[in-house]
Amino acid sequence: MKKNYELVFVVKPNTEEEVREAVLNKVKEVVSTNGEVTSVDAWGMKRLAYPIAKFTEGYYVLVNFEAGVEVPKELDRNLKINENVIRHMIVCA
């Protein structure tokens, strides 16, 4: 059974465009193992509510996807080990 999920992740503000694309492509790759990405919305640079790792702003990306229950766990694991992602959150929509 597949559920709808929302993922928001924040990339370090000093990363290049190719690095941000690589993070997004990795997310799409993990989701495609057992699901599909329904929409991607790049919010761009936003000011953070509080400093994270000495950064005061970050590049926000919202990804909506439909997948099996094991996909969010794998996404969480991948985003935790990626040094370019400073924060992420996955919720069941």
C-alpha positions, 0 to 999 in steps of 0.5 A: 500500500502506498501513502502520500508523503511530503519532504522538505529539505534545506541545503547549505546556502553556499552549495553550487547548483549542481550539488543541489541538483545531485541531492534532488536527484538522489531523493528522486532515485530513492523514491523511484525504488518503490514509488513516484515523485508527484511534484517538486517545488524549489522555494529557493533561498530563505532565511532560517528561523535560527542559525543551523551550523552557523548558517542563517539562510538555506536553500529550501526544496519541497518534494511530494511523493507517493511511496511504500512505507520503507521509502521514507526510512531510506530517504531519512538515512540518505539525507542524514549522511549527506553533508550538504543537507542541514535539515530535513523533515518527512511527513505523511500527507 
